[in-house]
Amino acid sequence: MSYFIERESFLTFQKDHLAVIKIKDKVFNLVTDLDESEFLMEFIKKTEYDNKIMAILILNEPGCFGEGVYDQFIHSILDRNLGASKEETPSFGKKNLRFREINILNKIIRGIAAYQKLSFIGANGDVVTPFFGTALAADFRFASTQTRFLMAHNKYGLHPSGALPFFLTHYMHHSRAMEVQLSQSLSAEEAQELGLINEIFTTDHFDELCMEEVLNYLHCKTCTIRRTKQLTNFSRRDLNEYFQFEADLLNL
């Protein structure tokens, strides 16, 4: 079975018992295009049922999760006639595109969170709010020395998407989670101190270092990993309820 796929927004390949997804620079095409996102979800499901695959690793091209890409997308869908008052809720000229982005991203997050094998994310470069939250759905996270997690939603008066509030409150107490979300950014080192990052690698050969580290975890039997994940994920059983609350709040 071939695991090499190349799409507009991502490519995939296999290394030993590891399935790898590399997100490319058109990441918002991935989370707004139903066909593109379905290819990704089908790949994730396929690896879950393949006995030769023991884990999945999601990597990214540096910059594709950064503030420039995020700003360009948000500006393209915001209502340009909206005033700058702090009391005004941001209005979207392209509401359907905004709602599709949130719904597709939430679907991807569900897929990562429910994945029955080990899941890893390696973040190289800046990561804005929605993809920060997505990264927290994985079992393990790596970052490069140049990685920063940016709370980019704050400057637009948007809510923290990508289930960031949900995951942060599972990793730390309420006030600390609030502090992180209302800050400007976290460095990789700060995120590691908070238990949000497992390992930090240099930017040189970052992808290879992530893959080598993942292979170190693949010593347990798959049945042990599966049961461990099922039990550990018990605390995440209300993720769907969280997404429904978000949808109700935003009238999605």
Secondary structure as GFF3:
##gff-version 3
##sequence-region A 1 252
A	DSSP	beta_strand	5	6	.	.	.	ID=ss1
A	DSSP	beta_strand	10	15	.	.	.	ID=ss2
A	DSSP	beta_strand	18	23	.	.	.	ID=ss3
A	DSSP	alpha_helix	27	30	.	.	.	ID=ss4
A	DSSP	alpha_helix	34	48	.	.	.	ID=ss5
A	DSSP	beta_strand	55	60	.	.	.	ID=ss6
A	DSSP	alpha_helix	67	77	.	.	.	ID=ss7
A	DSSP	alpha_helix	95	114	.	.	.	ID=ss8
A	DSSP	beta_strand	118	123	.	.	.	ID=ss9
A	DSSP	beta_strand	127	128	.	.	.	ID=ss10
A	DSSP	alpha_helix	129	135	.	.	.	ID=ss11
A	DSSP	beta_strand	140	144	.	.	.	ID=ss12
A	DSSP	beta_strand	148	150	.	.	.	ID=ss13
A	DSSP	three_ten_helix	152	156	.	.	.	ID=ss14
A	DSSP	alpha_helix	164	171	.	.	.	ID=ss15
A	DSSP	alpha_helix	174	181	.	.	.	ID=ss16
A	DSSP	beta_strand	185	187	.	.	.	ID=ss17
A	DSSP	alpha_helix	188	193	.	.	.	ID=ss18
A	DSSP	beta_strand	199	201	.	.	.	ID=ss19
A	DSSP	alpha_helix	206	215	.	.	.	ID=ss20
A	DSSP	alpha_helix	222	232	.	.	.	ID=ss21
A	DSSP	three_ten_helix	233	236	.	.	.	ID=ss22
A	DSSP	alpha_helix	239	250	.	.	.	ID=ss23
###
